[in-house]
Amino acid sequence: MPELFSTDADLDRLPTDQDLARLQFTTLLYYLHCTNPDNGLVRDKTEPKAPASIAAIGMALATIPVVVERGIIIREFAAKITRDRLRFLMACPQGPEPDSSGYKGFFYHFLDIETGRRVWQCELSTIDSAFLFAGALTCATYFDEASADEAEIRRLATALYERADWRWACNIGPTLTHGWRPESGFIPYRWRGYDEGLLLYILGLGSPTYPLPRESFAAYTETYEWRNIYGRELLYSGPLFTHQFSHMWIDFRGIRDDFMRRHDSDYFENTRHATYVQQEYAIRNPMGFAGYGEHCWGFTACDGPGWGKRTIDGIEREFFDYVARGAPFGPDDGTVAPWVVVASLPFAPEIVVPTVRNFARMDLGMTRLYGFKPSFNLTNAVEDNSTGCWISPYHFGIDQGPVVLMIENYRTGLIWNIVRRCGPIVAGLRRAGFTGGWL
């Protein structure tokens, strides 16, 4: 793919609305290039032979209204693509067998991209299934015309969501478990305390078939941590993606649950504070990593240089592989993720835009196929590339969606406006105690 910007002057003016549209388009191409056309399954990452990721499939579904509204694929054909993907997912085997695609309506984290069956003895994942359901419901709400294809989308997406047994996934406890394996049973971790699980509970509460009890949301929020960090009062979670993923679908501006009412805030404003905390951490740079500063930040779950230690400028540094990095309490190894900064556009554009401009001046792929490389580490020097530092060799399906969806929400509010009309999500918000604003 040719460069989209050709001169230093072009880079100095970045990013205009047109530039964001181009970044959105190149990022979106991941879901067109890395999807199996036979069944609609989306590769987890660009590494050859990588399996499908159920979360990436959900995000791909959520981007379909963007594809249509931006004139990339006409509505009629986008509906057929959506219909066929949902047909395949509904036909995937569900059961306790270790080689099925899922159980009790939930899906395994990774699936064989040809057969749709479980790989790697991975877990049945409640959160990754939630991203799938959210994407499917987005399409069910968007495709609201009377054609046979759009009617089938609504039927299939509703059936996919409504067969999930949220009560079973609680395993006789007040909160949702992270998942289950046929070999060993439920994973001993639960969704408690603030994180991307907010979306999970809203979907579970809104189910008309196996809904979570109202008290499950209270159990989720009872371990929230309200903190003062750098003079900002906020609900704490370290990795930035945990503040963003629920917001890809839900417009939290002005709507509040009991916890946010007590703190005179809302989740949107909270994410704005979290974005500023990340920038401030990079400015302070307590561990002295290379490159950190006002226009170089973004700490989240992402790829890294790999496990190991190196002595750099007399300091022993420990580097990680794929982990959930966070600010200001770590873990941190000098790795920065441009995609999570772009996904903060709706919350703090005044600090995101200059940071994106800085990243654009670096050789991080903004103007090339799939957009920004997902992560880089200026402290970890590498001699055999143009930047002289470690850069992730792959793009990941779950990093592309936030860029596409949050650029669109920043520009037009498209996904937020669609989801405002989504009955199950609206019902889930109300059962969780949200009031005010557009509700």
C-alpha positions in Angstrom: 0.0 0.0 0.0 1.4 3.5 -0.9 2.2 6.0 1.7 -0.7 8.3 2.6 1.5 11.2 3.6 4.6 12.2 1.6 6.3 15.2 3.2 7.4 16.5 6.5 4.8 19.2 6.1 2.1 16.6 5.8 3.2 15.0 9.1 3.4 18.3 10.9 -0.3 18.9 10.2 -1.5 15.5 11.4 -4.0 14.4 12.2 -6.9 16.2 10.5 -10.3 14.6 10.1 -9.2 13.3 6.7 -6.1 11.8 8.2 -8.1 10.0 10.9 -10.4 8.7 8.1 -7.4 7.3 6.3 -6.0 5.7 9.5 -9.4 4.3 10.2 -9.6 2.8 6.7 -6.1 1.2 6.8 -6.8 -0.2 10.3 -10.1 -1.6 9.1 -8.5 -3.5 6.3 -7.3 -6.0 8.9 -10.8 -7.4 9.2 -11.1 -7.7 5.4 -7.7 -9.2 4.8 -7.5 -11.5 7.8 -10.9 -13.1 7.7 -11.6 -16.5 6.3 -14.1 -15.9 3.5 -15.6 -19.4 3.9 -16.9 -18.8 7.5 -16.1 -15.2 8.6 -13.7 -16.2 11.3 -11.0 -13.6 12.0 -7.4 -14.3 12.7 -6.1 -13.4 16.1 -3.0 -11.8 14.7 -1.1 -11.5 11.4 1.3 -14.3 12.3 0.9 -17.0 9.7 -1.1 -20.0 11.1 -2.6 -18.0 14.0 -6.0 -19.2 15.0 -9.2 -17.2 15.1 -10.0 -15.0 18.1 -13.6 -14.9 19.2 -13.1 -11.3 20.5 -11.6 -10.2 17.2 -14.7 -11.7 15.4 -16.9 -9.6 17.7 -15.0 -6.5 17.0 -15.1 -7.2 13.3 -18.9 -7.5 13.5 -19.1 -4.1 15.4 -17.1 -2.4 12.6 -19.6 -3.5 9.9 -21.8 -0.4 10.3 -18.7 1.7 9.8 -17.9 -0.2 6.7 -21.3 0.6 5.3 -21.6 4.2 6.4 -18.1 5.0 5.1 -19.0 3.5 1.7 -16.4 0.7 1.8 -19.0 -2.1 1.2 -22.6 -1.5 0.1 -25.2 -2.3 2.7 -26.7 -5.2 0.8 -23.4 -7.1 0.6 -22.4 -6.2 4.1 -25.6 -7.7 5.3 -24.8 -11.0 3.5 -21.3 -11.0 5.0 -22.8 -10.5 8.5 -25.5 -13.1 7.9 -23.0 -15.8 6.8 -20.7 -15.1 9.7 -23.6 -15.4 12.2 -24.9 -18.6 10.5 -21.5 -20.2 10.9 -21.2 -19.2 14.6 -24.7 -20.5 15.4 -23.8 -23.8 13.7 -20.6 -24.3 15.6 -20.8 -27.2 18.0 -21.7 -26.4 21.6 -21.2 -29.0 24.3 -18.9 -30.3 27.0 -16.6 -32.1 24.6 -13.1 -30.6 24.6 -13.0 -30.1 20.8 -16.3 -28.2 20.6 -16.5 -24.4 19.8 -18.2 -23.5 23.1 -20.5 -24.5 25.9 -23.6 -23.1 27.5 -23.7 -20.4 24.8 -20.2 -19.1 25.4 -17.2 -19.6 23.1 -13.6 -20.6 23.5 -11.1 -17.9 23.3 -9.3 -19.2 20.2 -10.8 -21.3 17.4 -9.4 -23.2 14.5 -9.9 -20.7 11.6 -11.1 -23.4 9.3 -13.3 -25.6 11.5 -14.3 -23.2 14.2 -13.3 -25.7 16.9 -11.3 -25.1 20.1 -7.5 -25.0 19.8 -4.6 -25.0 22.4 -6.8 -26.3 25.2 -7.7 -22.6 25.7 -10.4 -21.5 28.1 -14.1 -20.9 27.5 -13.9 -17.1 27.9 -16.8 -15.1 29.3 -15.2 -11.7 28.4 -14.2 -12.6 24.9 -17.7 -14.1 24.3 -19.1 -10.8 25.6 -17.2 -8.9 22.8 -18.7 -11.3 20.3 -22.3 -10.8 21.7 -21.8 -7.0 21.7 -20.7 -7.0 18.0 -23.6 -9.3 17.1 -26.1 -7.1 18.9 -24.6 -4.0 17.2 -25.4 -5.6 13.8 -28.8 -6.7 14.9 -29.7 -3.2 15.8 -28.1 -1.6 12.8 -29.6 -3.9 10.2 -33.2 -2.9 10.8 -34.7 -3.1 7.4 -37.3 -5.6 6.2 -35.1 -7.6 3.7 -34.8 -11.3 4.3 -31.0 -11.0 5.0 -31.4 -8.2 7.6 -34.3 -10.0 9.3 -32.1 -13.2 9.5 -29.2 -11.1 11.0 -31.6 -10.0 13.7 -32.8 -13.5 14.4 -29.3 -15.1 14.4 -27.7 -12.4 16.5 -30.5 -12.5 19.1 -30.3 -16.3 19.3 -26.5 -16.2 19.6 -26.8 -13.8 22.6 -29.8 -15.3 24.3 -28.5 -18.9 24.5 -25.6 -17.8 26.8 -26.3 -19.1 30.3 -25.0 -16.3 32.5 -26.2 -17.9 35.7 -24.1 -21.0 35.0 -21.1 -18.8 34.3 -21.3 -17.5 37.9 -20.6 -21.1 39.3 -22.9 -20.6 42.3 -21.2 -17.3 43.3 -22.3 -13.7 43.2 -19.9 -12.7 40.4 -19.0 -14.0 36.9 -16.1 -16.3 36.5 -13.4 -15.7 33.9 -14.3 -18.9 32.2 -14.2 -22.7 32.2 -12.2 -25.6 30.8 -13.6 -29.1 30.2 -10.5 -30.7 31.6 -10.6 -28.8 35.0 -13.8 -26.9 35.3 -14.2 -23.2 36.2 -11.2 -20.9 36.2 -10.6 -19.7 39.8 -10.7 -16.0 38.9 -13.8 -13.8 39.0 -14.7 -10.5 37.4 -14.6 -8.2 40.5 -13.3 -4.6 40.6 -13.3 -2.1 37.8 -12.1 -3.3 34.4 -13.5 -4.3 30.9 -15.9 -6.6 32.8 -18.3 -3.7 33.0 -19.6 -4.6 29.5 -19.8 -8.3 30.6 -22.2 -7.5 33.4 -24.4 -5.2 31.4 -24.9 -7.9 28.8 -25.6 -10.5 31.4 -28.1 -8.3 33.2 -29.9 -7.6 30.0 -30.4 -11.2 28.9 -34.1 -12.1 28.7 -33.3 -15.9 29.0 -30.7 -16.4 31.7 -30.2 -13.0 33.2 -27.7 -12.2 36.0 -29.4 -11.2 39.3 -29.2 -7.5 40.1 -27.0 -8.2 43.1 -24.2 -9.6 40.8 -23.5 -6.0 39.6 -23.2 -4.8 43.2 -20.8 -7.7 43.9 -18.7 -6.6 40.9 -18.5 -3.0 42.1 -18.0 -3.6 45.8 -14.2 -4.0 45.3 -13.9 -0.8 43.2 -10.8 1.3 44.1 -11.4 5.1 44.2 -8.0 6.8 44.3 -6.3 10.1 44.1 -3.6 9.9 41.5 -1.6 12.9 40.5 -4.3 15.1 42.0 -7.1 13.4 40.0 -9.9 11.5 41.7 -10.8 8.5 39.8 -11.9 4.8 39.8 -8.6 3.0 39.3 -7.6 0.4 36.8 -4.0 0.4 35.4 -4.1 -0.8 31.8 -5.8 1.8 29.6 -7.7 -0.7 27.5 -9.8 -1.6 30.6 -11.2 1.9 30.6 -12.0 1.8 26.9 -13.4 -1.5 25.8 -16.9 -1.1 27.3 -17.0 2.4 25.8 -16.5 1.2 22.3 -20.2 0.3 22.4 -21.8 2.3 25.2 -21.9 6.1 25.5 -21.5 6.6 29.3 -21.6 10.4 29.1 -24.1 11.6 31.7 -25.4 8.2 32.8 -24.5 7.0 36.3 -24.8 3.9 38.4 -24.9 4.0 42.2 -21.1 4.1 42.5 -20.7 7.0 40.1 -23.6 8.9 41.7 -21.8 8.7 45.0 -18.6 10.2 43.5 -20.4 12.8 41.3 -18.8 11.4 38.2 -19.5 9.0 35.3 -17.5 6.3 33.5 -16.8 8.6 30.5 -15.3 11.3 32.7 -13.4 8.6 34.7 -11.8 7.4 31.5 -10.8 11.0 30.6 -9.0 11.1 34.0 -7.4 7.8 33.4 -6.1 9.0 30.0 -4.5 12.0 31.7 -3.0 9.8 34.4 -1.2 7.8 31.7 0.2 10.9 30.1 1.3 12.3 33.5 3.0 9.0 34.3 5.0 9.2 31.1 6.0 12.8 31.8 7.2 11.9 35.3 8.8 8.7 33.9 9.9 7.3 37.3 11.8 4.4 35.8 13.7 6.4 33.3 12.5 4.6 30.1 13.6 6.0 26.7 11.1 8.2 24.8 8.5 8.7 27.5 7.0 12.1 27.7 4.1 14.4 27.0 3.6 13.0 23.5 4.8 9.4 24.1 2.5 7.3 26.4 0.0 4.5 26.2 0.3 1.6 28.6 -2.0 -1.3 28.2 -2.2 -5.0 27.4 0.1 -5.5 24.4 2.9 -7.4 22.8 6.4 -6.8 24.2 10.0 -7.5 23.4 9.9 -10.9 25.1 10.8 -12.2 28.6 14.3 -11.5 29.6 16.7 -9.1 31.3 19.3 -6.7 29.7 21.7 -4.2 31.2 21.2 -0.9 29.4 23.3 2.2 30.3 24.3 0.4 33.5 20.7 -0.4 34.5 19.3 -3.9 34.5 16.0 -3.8 32.7 13.4 -6.6 32.7 11.3 -7.0 29.6 8.0 -8.8 29.1 6.1 -10.5 26.3 2.3 -10.0 26.0 1.1 -8.7 29.4 -1.3 -6.1 30.7 1.0 -3.1 31.3 -0.4 -0.3 33.4 0.1 3.2 34.8 1.2 4.4 37.3 1.7 1.2 39.2 2.9 -1.0 36.4 3.9 -3.4 35.2 6.1 -1.4 32.9 9.1 -2.3 30.7 9.3 0.7 28.4 6.6 -0.6 25.9 4.2 1.9 24.5 1.0 1.1 22.5 -0.1 3.7 19.9 -3.5 2.0 19.3 -4.6 2.6 22.8 -3.8 6.3 22.5 -5.9 6.6 19.3 -8.7 4.8 21.1 -8.7 7.6 23.7 -9.7 10.2 21.1 -13.3 10.7 22.4 -12.1 11.2 26.0 -9.1 13.6 25.7 -8.5 14.7 22.0 -6.5 17.7 23.2 -3.7 15.4 24.4 -4.3 12.5 22.0 -4.0 14.5 18.8 -0.5 15.8 19.5 0.6 12.3 20.7 -0.7 10.8 17.4 1.2 13.5 15.6 4.4 12.5 17.4 3.8 8.8 16.6 3.2 9.7 13.0 6.7 11.1 12.7 8.1 7.8 13.9 8.4 4.8 11.6 5.5 3.0 13.3 3.4 2.2 10.2 0.6 4.8 10.6 0.4 5.3 6.9 0.7 1.7 5.9 -1.4 -1.4 5.8 -3.3 -2.0 9.1 -2.1 1.3 10.5 0.1 1.8 13.6 2.1 -1.2 14.7 0.5 -2.2 18.0 3.5 -1.5 20.3 7.2 -0.4 20.4 9.9 -0.1 23.0 12.6 2.6 22.6 14.6 1.3 25.5 15.0 -2.1 23.9 17.5 -1.3 21.1 17.4 -3.3 17.9 19.9 -2.7 15.2 18.2 -4.3 12.2 15.3 -1.9 11.7 14.9 1.7 10.7 13.8 3.0 14.1 16.6 1.2 16.0 14.2 -0.1 18.6 11.9 -3.1 19.2 8.6 -2.9 17.3 5.9 -5.6 17.4 6.1 -7.7 14.2 2.4 -8.5 14.2 -0.9 -6.7 14.2 -3.6 -8.1 16.6 -7.3 -8.3 15.8 -8.4 -6.9 19.2 -6.2 -3.8 18.8 -7.7 -2.9 15.4 -11.3 -2.7 16.6 -10.8 0.0 19.3 -9.0 2.2 16.7 -11.8 1.9 14.1 -14.7 2.2 16.6 -13.3 5.0 18.7 -12.3 7.1 15.7 -15.9 6.7 14.5 -17.4 7.5 17.8 -15.2 10.6 18.0 -16.1 11.7 14.5 -19.9 10.8 14.4 -20.9 8.8 17.5 -22.2 6.1 15.1 -21.7 3.0 17.3 -22.9 4.9 20.4 -26.1 6.0 18.6 -26.7 2.5 17.4 -26.3 0.9 20.8 -28.6 3.4 22.4 -31.3 1.6 20.4 -30.2 -1.9 21.5 -32.8 -3.3 23.8 -30.7 -5.8 25.7 -28.0 -3.3 26.5 -30.4 -0.6 27.5 -32.2 -3.2 29.7 -28.8 -4.2 31.2 -27.9 -0.7 32.0 -31.2 -0.1 33.8 -31.0 -3.3 35.8 -27.4 -2.3 36.8 -28.9 0.9 38.2 -27.9 3.4 35.5 -30.0 6.5 35.2 -29.8 10.0 33.7 -28.5 11.3 30.4 -29.8 9.6 27.3 -31.3 6.8 29.4 
